[in-house]
Amino acid sequence: MSATADDFLTLHEVVEAAYRSTDRNIWDYIVGGAETETTVRRNRHAIDRIAFRPRVLRDVSKIDPSGNFSGRPIRLPVALAPVGGLESIGKDGEILVARAASRFGVPFFLSSVTKLGLEAVASAAAGAKVFQLYVRGDEAFVDDHVRRAINSGYDAFCLTVDTAIYSRRERDLAKRFVKPWRERAGGMEFQAALNWRDVRRFKDKHHIPLILKGIATAEDAELACQHGVEVIYVSNHGGRQLDHGRGTLDILPEVVATVAGRAKVIVDGGFCRGTDVVKAVALGADLVGLGRLYCYGLAAAGEEGVHKVLALLEAEILTCLGLLGAESFAALGGSFLCAAEAVVSPHVHSAFPLIDLPERAC
């Protein structure tokens, strides 16, 4: 008998069910990174090298884990990050994920690497939503996507800026696996040519909040603020682009300090437990992006699997906040954290010590 979302009591059970349900080529696409996958491991290592400093004798009988995004209240300060090719994980995967996010009450980012198109997915997502674009054409191409996103009710527009060159993902190369959506992709030269003049043109021409995804230094965060960008998205593409990059939780403090309230800050990269989310918000993130985690939910049990992942994450967050002595995310700050040694060797699933998967699957 196959598992249903109601059967899952822990996140590691969702991951195991996803592995059993997923083609090995697609599984490696989900979990893999660039070349040596060092950046994937550093994402996890950066999170694991932070410990908590809990406070006690504080009234945490009522805990509010909510946040806000683009003027909307949201149930948790998390967003479902853009993932291309969701249809390979589950039929109509983009719509299933959008529905789950809307039902639960968190934002959803739709990747432009989608089979169904931004209009069809928008009709399924009543909640907060963002369209993310890989630039595969000229200025008219960008303008057309912005117009369509605005007309479809997206709350913000996201440009991914860390993919000027497509990386070497050796899990795919070693098996000669070519992702179906890559075969229909073209126009990489336009992404490679993307520059700050294009950001300025966007801000001068369009009236929708702009998110730049892939910021990894204080210098680029400063330039983004100077260009009037509303949201700085700290990301290394989940370790899937530049190998030997820094973990995003190591990058976050310098970006938050540089931005100094001039823009909102999102971070993703290896976040898969409630404690991970709490650490990121305590370090100044306004929102935490989840990628692989919700893909596991989608693979394990479709729309209900994604919803269940969010519910389990919420339970972990409530536990963490209560035991820290914080009645809300607003009560957090750097005083709740300290540096510590990691106690496990980092890898893509090291946050799930009870997981039972072949070593090759990690």
LINURBEL-V141681 format. One line per field, one symbol per residue. burial: + if it has 16 or more other C-alpha atoms within 10 Angstrom, else -. Layout:
burial->???
This chain:
burial->----+--+--+++++-+++-++---+++++++++++++++++++++++++++-------+--+++++++----+++++++++++++++++-+++++++++++-++++++++++++--+--++-+++++++++++++-----+--++--++-+++++++++++++---+++++---------------+--++-+----+--++----+++++++++++-+++-++-++++++++++++++++++++++++++++++-++--+++++++++++++++++++++++++++++++++++++++++++++++++-+++-+++-++++++++++--++--++--------++++++-----------
